[in-house]
Amino acid sequence: MPKASKEKIIEAEKLFNDGMAMVEIAIKLGVSDGTVRSWKNRYGWDNKSQKNNRNVAKKEDKKNATLQKRKKGGQPGNKNAKGGSGNPKPKSPPNVTKHGGYVPVFMDSLDEEEQELIATIPKDTELQLMEQIQLFSIRERRLLKAINKYRRLQSEVTIADVSRYEDKRSFKNEEEEIEYNRRQKLKVEKEEILPGKSYSIQTHTTNKDMIIARLEQELSTIQGKKTKAIETLSKFRIEKAKLENESAGNEVVDDWIAAVLEEDEEDSDE
C-alpha cells in the first residue's frame, strides 16, 4: 500500500476517534465516504474504541471539556441524517401548488381586496354562523337547479367538457420571431396562406345520469354541512340564553345584597 494511503488511514482513524463524521473525513482527505467506511470496517475502528475504552471530547471544546465515553448513535458534528425524518427542524418542501389552497396566509401578505374582505367579516359568532347557513343555502339551490337541468334533457348523453388545441412555435430569440412573422405576413399578402391562426376543438360527452349522480353527492355534502351549521347555531343560542339568564339572576342577587347592606347601615346609625 502506498505511504500516502497509510497516512490517510491513520489520519482518518484519528479524526473518527475525535468524533468527526465519515462524510466530513472523506471531504477533508479527498476520498469518497465509501472508502472511509471500508477503512472503518477493515481495521475495526469501533472494536479498538471499545477495547481501549477511549474517551472522546466535544469537538468545539476538545481540550478543556470533561472526557466522556463514546456513546452509540450519532456523534457530535455528525450531519449524515441532517434533513431526514428524525430532524426536529426539517427543511420545508418547495411550494409546488398551482393555486393558493394550501399556501400559508399571513396578515401582512394580504392584498387590498383581501384586507377589505377581512374587514367585512363579522366578529360575532352568531352572525358568522348565519352567513355560513345562507351560503350553504345558495349552493344548495344552484345544485338543485343544475340537477333539474340535466334531468330535463331529452338525450342520454351530454357534453362534459370542451378542449381547445392550438399549435405553438418556439423561437431561440426575438429576432427569429420577428423574421417568422415577417415571412408569414408576406405569404398572406401573396395569398399563399390564409390570415389568422388555426386551432382545433374537441368535445367530450358523458352520460347525463353520471353527472346527476355526482351533483347529488355534492348536494348531500352541502346539506350535511348546512344541517351541522344550523345545529351549532341552535346550541350557541341556547348557551347564550343561559349565560344571559345567569347574569340577570346575579344582578338581582347583587341588588338584594346591596339593599340589605343599606338597611344594616341605617340600623347602625340609629
C-alpha positions in Angstrom: 0.0 0.0 0.0 1.4 3.5 -0.8 2.7 5.5 2.0 0.3 8.4 1.3 -2.6 6.0 1.7 -1.3 4.7 5.1 -1.0 8.3 6.3 -4.6 9.0 5.2 -5.9 5.9 7.0 -4.1 6.8 10.2 -5.4 10.4 10.0 -8.9 9.2 9.2 -8.9 6.9 12.2 -7.7 9.8 14.4 -10.5 12.1 13.1 -13.0 9.3 13.6 -12.0 8.8 17.2 -12.3 12.6 17.7 -15.9 12.3 16.7 -15.8 13.7 13.1 -18.5 12.3 10.7 -17.2 10.0 8.0 -18.6 12.3 5.3 -16.5 15.1 6.7 -13.5 12.9 7.0 -13.9 11.9 3.3 -14.1 15.6 2.3 -11.1 16.6 4.3 -8.9 13.8 3.0 -10.2 14.0 -0.6 -11.6 10.5 -0.8 -15.1 9.1 -1.0 -17.2 8.4 2.1 -17.4 4.7 0.9 -13.6 4.5 1.2 -13.7 5.8 4.7 -16.4 3.3 5.6 -14.4 0.4 4.2 -11.3 1.5 6.3 -13.5 1.7 9.4 -14.8 -1.9 8.8 -11.5 -3.3 7.6 -9.4 -2.0 10.5 -12.1 -2.3 13.2 -12.1 1.2 14.4 -15.2 0.6 16.5 -13.7 -2.6 18.1 -10.5 -0.7 19.0 -12.5 2.1 20.5 -14.5 -0.4 22.7 -11.4 -2.4 23.7 -9.4 0.6 24.8 -12.4 2.4 26.2 -11.4 5.6 24.6 -12.9 8.8 25.8 -13.9 11.5 23.3 -14.5 15.1 24.0 -16.8 17.5 22.3 -15.4 18.9 19.0 -15.8 22.5 20.0 -14.2 22.2 23.4 -11.9 19.3 22.9 -9.0 20.5 25.2 -11.0 21.7 28.2 -14.2 19.6 28.1 -14.7 16.8 30.5 -13.9 13.5 28.8 -16.8 11.2 28.2 -17.2 7.7 27.0 -18.1 7.3 23.3 -21.9 6.6 23.0 -23.8 4.7 20.5 -25.6 6.5 17.7 -24.8 9.9 16.1 -21.7 11.6 17.3 -21.1 15.4 17.8 -20.7 17.0 14.4 -22.3 14.1 12.5 -24.5 15.6 9.8 -25.4 12.3 7.9 -29.0 12.5 9.0 -29.5 16.2 8.5 -32.8 16.9 6.9 -34.0 13.4 7.5 -37.2 12.2 9.1 -35.7 12.4 12.6 -34.6 16.0 12.2 -36.6 18.2 14.5 -36.4 21.1 12.1 -36.6 19.6 8.6 -36.3 21.9 5.6 -39.7 23.0 4.3 -40.6 21.5 0.9 -40.8 23.8 -2.1 -44.1 25.4 -2.9 -45.3 23.4 -5.9 -49.0 24.3 -5.7 -50.7 25.8 -8.7 -53.3 27.7 -6.6 -53.4 29.2 -3.2 -55.4 26.5 -1.4 -52.5 25.1 0.6 -50.3 28.2 0.8 -49.9 29.7 4.4 -51.7 33.0 4.8 -50.2 35.8 6.8 -51.9 39.1 7.6 -49.1 41.2 6.2 -49.2 39.4 2.9 -52.8 40.2 2.1 -53.6 42.5 -0.8 -56.1 45.4 -0.6 -59.1 43.3 -1.7 -58.3 40.6 0.8 -57.9 43.1 3.6 -61.3 44.7 2.7 -62.8 41.2 2.9 -61.3 40.6 6.3 -62.7 43.9 7.5 -66.2 43.0 6.4 -66.2 39.6 8.2 -68.4 39.9 11.3 -66.8 39.3 14.7 -69.9 38.0 16.2 -70.1 34.1 16.2 -73.9 34.1 15.7 -73.6 36.3 12.6 -70.8 34.1 11.1 -72.9 31.0 11.5 -75.9 32.7 9.9 -73.7 33.7 6.9 -72.5 30.2 6.6 -76.0 28.9 6.5 -77.0 31.5 3.9 -74.1 30.5 1.7 -74.9 26.8 2.0 -78.5 27.6 1.0 -77.3 29.3 -2.1 -75.0 26.4 -3.1 -77.9 24.0 -2.4 -80.2 26.0 -4.7 -77.6 26.1 -7.5 -77.0 22.3 -7.3 -80.8 21.6 -7.4 -81.1 23.8 -10.5 -78.3 22.0 -12.2 -79.7 18.6 -11.4 -83.1 19.6 -12.7 -81.5 21.0 -15.9 -79.8 17.6 -16.7 -82.9 15.7 -15.8 -84.9 17.6 -18.4 -82.5 16.7 -21.2 -84.0 14.5 -23.9 -80.7 12.9 -24.8 -79.0 10.3 -22.6 -75.6 11.9 -23.2 -74.4 15.5 -22.8 -71.2 17.5 -23.3 -68.9 17.1 -20.3 -66.2 19.5 -21.3 -64.6 21.2 -24.3 -60.9 21.2 -25.1 -59.1 23.7 -27.4 -55.8 22.8 -29.0 -53.6 25.4 -30.7 -50.2 24.9 -32.4 -47.4 27.0 -30.9 -44.0 27.7 -32.4 -40.9 28.3 -30.3 -38.0 30.7 -31.2 -34.5 30.9 -30.0 -34.6 34.6 -29.7 -36.7 37.7 -30.6 -35.0 38.1 -34.0 -36.3 34.7 -35.1 -39.8 35.5 -34.0 -39.7 38.8 -35.9 -38.4 37.1 -39.1 -41.1 34.4 -38.8 -43.9 37.0 -38.5 -42.5 38.9 -41.5 -42.5 35.9 -43.7 -46.0 34.9 -42.6 -47.2 38.4 -43.5 -45.6 38.1 -47.0 -47.3 34.8 -47.5 -50.7 36.3 -46.5 -50.1 39.2 -48.9 -49.3 36.8 -51.7 -52.4 34.8 -50.8 -50.3 31.7 -50.3 -51.9 31.2 -46.9 -54.9 32.5 -45.1 -54.6 35.0 -42.3 -55.1 34.1 -38.7 -54.1 31.0 -36.7 -55.8 27.6 -36.8 -56.8 25.6 -33.8 -58.9 22.5 -33.1 -61.7 21.9 -30.6 -62.6 18.6 -29.1 -65.7 17.9 -27.1 -66.1 15.1 -24.6 -69.5 13.6 -23.8 -70.7 11.6 -20.9 -73.9 10.0 -19.7 -76.2 12.6 -18.0 -77.0 10.1 -15.2 -73.3 10.1 -14.2 -73.3 13.9 -13.9 -76.6 13.9 -12.0 -75.1 11.3 -9.5 -72.0 13.5 -8.9 -74.2 16.6 -8.4 -76.5 14.7 -6.0 -73.4 13.6 -4.0 -72.2 17.1 -3.7 -75.7 18.2 -2.8 -75.7 15.7 0.1 -72.4 17.1 1.3 -73.6 20.7 1.3 -76.9 19.8 3.0 -74.9 17.9 5.7 -72.7 20.9 6.3 -75.8 23.2 6.4 -77.5 21.0 9.0 -74.4 21.0 11.1 -74.2 24.8 11.0 -77.8 25.1 12.0 -77.3 22.7 15.0 -74.2 24.7 16.0 -76.2 28.0 15.8 -79.0 26.5 17.9 -76.6 25.3 20.6 -74.9 28.6 20.6 -78.2 30.5 21.1 -79.2 28.1 24.0 -75.8 28.7 25.7 -76.1 32.4 25.2 -79.5 32.5 26.7 -78.3 30.5 29.7 -75.5 33.0 30.3 -77.8 35.9 30.0 -80.3 34.4 32.5 -77.4 33.7 34.9 -76.2 37.2 34.5 -79.7 38.6 35.2 -80.0 36.4 38.2 -76.7 37.6 39.6 -77.8 41.2 39.1 -80.9 40.5 41.2 -78.8 38.9 44.0 -76.4 41.8 43.9 -79.3 44.3 44.2 -80.7 42.4 47.2 -77.3 42.3 48.9 -76.8 46.0 48.4 -80.3 46.7 49.8 -79.6 44.5 52.9 -76.3 46.3 53.5 -78.0 49.7 53.3 -80.6 48.6 55.8 -77.9 47.4 58.2 -76.1 50.7 57.9 -79.3 52.6 58.7 -80.0 50.4 61.7 -76.4 51.0 63.0 -76.8 54.8 62.6 -80.0 54.7 64.7 
